Each structure stands twice: as structure tokens, then as C-alpha cells.
């Protein structure tokens, strides 16, 4: 098990390094001057040149990439030019490790921007995953056990209807009717645990989490149903039944264990995608998470923030795959020898 984990971590680190290089090549090897975007739309040639020197865009791409990796490990100071730092030490901004860059548009490090937005996206994502995983798997198993009955058809039909609705429709419906018109809950405003306690924090996450959970839960119902039905036809399940094991024990110990393997992959990748920011949901409820930060960065051409978010999202996806591989080894020990 230890060797298996080490191998996966090593591959993950190599993938992160390769992803950072590809990202830099895509953004900085193009003929378009990156300082033009970092400086803003109404930027004079003189200010653009200062921005280029301050952010290190005047260096070759491979040098910029090396400096970026050093900043991830050691931290970094801005302006990037030592002469500019020596001339105006009071204007030097230190970006601690792991440093993702400096946003000229917002006059703060990308780390500070992510630090403000990350708890919002993390809270919504965790709450949504708990909701859709619990109800999605529960309803999917119920549909599989009652295959062909009105319960099965009703659950599948409801899942299809929910899956057809886009997230902005679900979010706007919940906000307009549940919160504003019928006043069943307060209009959601993100509240930290320090500000409102656990109750206030959970209350502020209710509608955004339900919006995402309803969207994903529909897919998990159908997939869980399909995986459970497939597992129920396996020889070892029929053997367990022939030995006289109770239905509940066969379902939990044999059927669900096999059905969990593909679900683990889906959960890991979906959660990593949400951590990149549920842009539509955060915009509907006006939550300042990673999704809204990405939208604002694209609107203002804030290149350092965009790069930082791309790398952060890629990191989430790679880490999710590593965690999924480890869970595979727990669920199915045969994976460890691969």
C-alpha cells in the first residue's frame, strides 16, 4: 500500500509540473503581449513597460516558468525587477509560498484573492456533495431494488426532469420563490462560522448547495441504479444469495462494494470541478467564490489571476485523481498491484 501511494504521488507531482509548463506556454508564448492584459485596457505604453518589468514578463518564457516554480516553493517579491525593488522598497509586496502571482488590476497577490474566495467555494462544494451523494445513492439503490415497479419509474422520471433543468433555472427558482416570495428561508448571504456560528453558516449554504445537489443528484441516481443492477447480476452475488445470506447483507457487503468503484471516480472529479468554482450558482446568489473570481478576472483581463486559478483547478483535479486511486486500493485491493 505504501509503495502504491508513493507511486501515485510521484506521478501527480510530475503532472502538476507539466501542467504549469503547458499553461505558461499557452499564455506567454503567443504573439499577444501579456503585459497588455495585466496592465488593463486603458494603459499607456510607459505604464505597460513598467508592468512588464514589474511582473517579469520581459524575460523568456522558460525563465518566467522557472521563477513561478520558485515562487510556489519559496515565495516571491513584487516588483520582479531587483532595481525597481531597490529604488522603492516601500512599494515591495511579498507573496508567500505557494505564490500564484500578483494582480495589477486588484493591486494584491493572487494568493490573497484565492484566500478570500476559497472558503466560499469549499463550503458550497462540500455541502452540495453531501446532499447529492446521500440522496443520489439512496434513491438509486431504491430504484435498483424495486426495478420495474412504480417506485423505480417514478424515481427515474424525476431524475430525468431534474437533469433537464440548467443550474441557473434551479438557482433562480429557489431564490425567487423559496427565499423571496414565500419567505420559507432568508435570502442567502454567505456567513462564516466565526460570524454566525455553525447554524448561520449552514443556513447561508442551503439554497446554493441544494441548487448544485439537485443538478448532480439526478445523474447519480441513474448511475447508481445502473451500477447496482450490473453488480446484482454478477456470479459472486448469486452465490451469496444461494448460500442463504440475507438480502440486506448481500446488498451492503457484495453489491454496493462493487458499485462504489465507478462512483468514487465520479465523486472525485465532480468535486474537483466544483472547487474550480460553480460560476453560475455563485453568480445567481452573489457569492464571492472562485467561480465569481474567475468571471471577474476574465472580464477585466486579469491574466495573473486567470493563470493562478487555472493552475489551482488543475491541482484540484490531479489531487482528486490521486485520492480516487487511493480509495480504489481500499475498496478493491487488487488495484494495488497495478
N, C-alpha and C positions, 0 to 999 in steps of 0.2 A: 504493500500500500504506500509506503514512504517513497519508494522509487517511482511509483506511478505518479504521485503528486509532484515530485521534483521535475519529472519529465514534462508534465503539463505546464508547470510554472515557467520552465525554461522556454518552452515553445511560445508561451504567452508574452514573455519579455521580448523575444525576437520579433513577434508580430507587432508589438507596440512600437519598437524602434523602426521597423519597416513602414508602418502606417504614418509615423511622424515624417519620415523622409518623403513619402509619396505626397503627403499633404503640402509640404513645403515646395515641392517641385510644381504641383498644380497651381499654387497661389503665387509663387515668386518667379517661376521660370517663364511665365507668359510675357509677351511684349508690353503689357499694360503696367505702368509704374505703380507699385503698391503704395508708395507714399502719397499718391493722388487720392486714394481711398482713405488712408489713415488720417490725412490732413483735413478732409472734408470737401464739400462741393465748392464753397467759396473760399478758395485757398490761393494766395499769391505764389508766384514762383519762388520768392525768397523764403516764405514760410514752408513751402513744400520741401525745399532743400534742407531747412532746419529739421523738419520732421524726418526726412530720410536719414540724416546723420544721428538724430536722437534715438531712433529705433533700430539703427544698424542696417537699414535697407540699402546702403551704399556698398555693402560687402557682397562677395559672391554667395550664391545660394547655399553651397556646401558649408561655407563659414557661418552663415546665419543659422543653418540647421545645427551645426556643432555648438554654437553659442546657446541655442534654445535648449539643447540637451543638457548643457552645463547648468543652465538656469533651473531646469527641472530638478537636478541633483543638489546644486549648491545655492540657488537663488541668484538674483541678478539686480544690478543697479541701472536706473534710467536717469538721464540720457545715456545711450550706449557709448557715445564718444567720450574717451577719458578727458580730452581737452575741454569739452563742454562741462563735464562734472567738476573739473579743477577750477574753471572760470566762475561757476555759480554753484558752489557746494550746498547752498541753502535750497536750491531747486531740485536736488537729487532725491529720487524716490527709490526706496529699496523694496524689491519684490522678493519675499522669502520663498524658499523651496517648498513645494514644487511651483516654479514660476511659469505661468502661461502667457505672459506678455503684459504690455501696457497699452491702455486705451486712451488715445489722444482726445477722442470725442467726449469721453466722460471724465477725463483727467484723473483716472485712477487705474490701479492694476486690474488685470482680468481676474486675478485671484479674489480681489475684493468684490467684484461683481458676482462671481460664482458663489462666493461665501454668503452673499445676501440672498441669492436665488435658490441655491441648492436645498436648504431645508424645506422650502415650499414644495418643490417638485418631489423630493423624497417622501414627504408626508402624504401627498396626494397619491403617489405611486404605491406606497405600502398599504394605505387604506383601500385603494382600488383592488390590489392583488388579493388581499384577504377576502374581500367581498366576492369577487368573481371566482376565486378558487373554491371557496366554500360552497357557494350556491351552484356554480357551474358543474363541479364534480358531483355534488349531491343529486342534482336534477338529472345529470347524465346517467348516473348509476341507476336511479329510479326508472328512467326511460328504458334502460337496457334490461332491467329485471322484469319490467312489465311490457316487454316487447309485443307490439301488435295490438295492445289494448288502447282504450281511450286516453289513459294516462300518458302513455308513450306518444301518441299522436298529438295530444294537447301540448305537451312539453316541447316537442319538436316544432310544432307550428308556431308556438310563442317565441321560440328561439329564432326562427326564420324571420318573423316580423321584427323583432328587436334588431337583428343583424342588418336589416334593410335600412334602418334609420341611421343617418350620419350623426356624429358626436355633437355637432353644433345644434342640431334639432333637439336632441335629448337634453342638452345643457340649457338651451333657451326655454324649452318647455318647463323643466324643473324650476328654473329661476323665475319665470313669469307667473306660473300658476301655483306651484308649491310654496314659493317664498313670498312673492309679491301679492298675487290676487287672493289666494286662500289663506295666506299667513300661517301655514302649518309649521314653518320653521322661520328663523330670522334670515334676512338677506345675508348670504355668506360673505364674511370678511376674514381673511386669514389671521389667526390669532396663535401666537406661540404659547407653549406650555408655561413659560415664565409670566406671560401676561394674563392668561385666562385659566391656567390650570389644565389638567388633562381633559376635563369636561368641555371647557371652552375650545380647546384645540381640536377635539374630535368633532364638536358641533360645527366648527368652521370648515371641516373637511367633508362633511356629509354629502352635500349636493355634488361637488366636483368628483368625489370618489364614486358616488352612485352613477354619475354620467359615464365615467370610464368603465365601471364594473358592468353596467348593462350592455355596453358595446362589446366587451370582451367575453362576458359570461355566455352570450348567445353562441359564440364559436366553441367555447369549452364544453357546453352542453352536448353539442353534436359530436365533437371529437371524443369526449369521454364515453359517450354511448357507443360509438364505433369501436373504440379500443376495448371496452369491456365485452362487447358482443364477440369480437375477434378472439379475446382471451378465453371466453367461455367455451369455444369450440376446440381448444387445444386438448391433446391426449391426456396430459397430466391432470387437467381439471376433471375430465370424465373419470379418470382413475380415482381421484379423490372422492368423487361422488359415489363411485362403485364400492369404495371401502366403507361407506356409511357415514362420512363426515357431514355435519350439519351444513345447511346452505349458507348460513352467515359466516361460518369458518372458512368454507371454500371460497366465498366471495372476498373476504378480507385477506386471507393468507396466501391464496393462489392467484385468483383472478386479478385483484387490484394491484398486486405487486408487479405483474407483467404489464398491466395497463398504465402504470405510473411512469415507466421509462420514457415513452414519447411525450407524455405530458410535462415531464421535467424540462425537456428541451424547449418546449413552447413557453413555459413559465419564465425560464431564464431569459430568453430572447425578448419576450414581450415586456418584461420588467426593465430590461436594459434599454429598450426603445422608449419606454415611458420616462426613464431617468434622463433621457436626452431632452425631455420637455414635451408635455402634452400641449402643443401650441394652441390648438383650437379651444380646448377646455379652459386653459389658463386665461385666454383672451376673453372668452364669454363671461367668466366670473371675475375678471380683472385681478388675477393673482400674479404677482411678480415672480414667477418661477423661471426655470431655464428656458422653457419654450418661449415665453414672452421676451426674455432677454435675447434669444436668437432672432426673434422677429424684429425687435428694435435695432439690433446690430445690423441686420440686412437692410433695414430702412435707411439707416444713417451711414451705410458703407463702413462700418467699424470693423476693419479687417482683423486686427489683433483679437478682438472678442470672438469673431467668427471662427478663427483658427483654433483658439482655445476651446471653444465649445465642440468643434469637430473632433479634436483630439480627446476631449473628455468623454464624448459619446462613444467614440471608438474604444476607449479604455473600458467603459461600462460593458460594451458588447463582448470584448475579449475576456474580461473578468467573469462575465456571466457564463461564457462557454467553459472556462476553467472550472467554475463551481459546478456546472452541469456535469462535466466529466467526472468530478469527484463524487457527485451524488450517484452517477451511474455505477461507480465502483462499490458504493454502499448497497444500492438496490440489487445489482447483478454482479457478483464477484468475478464472473467470467470476463468482464471488461478489463480488469486489472492486468491481464496478461497481454492485452492488445498494444 
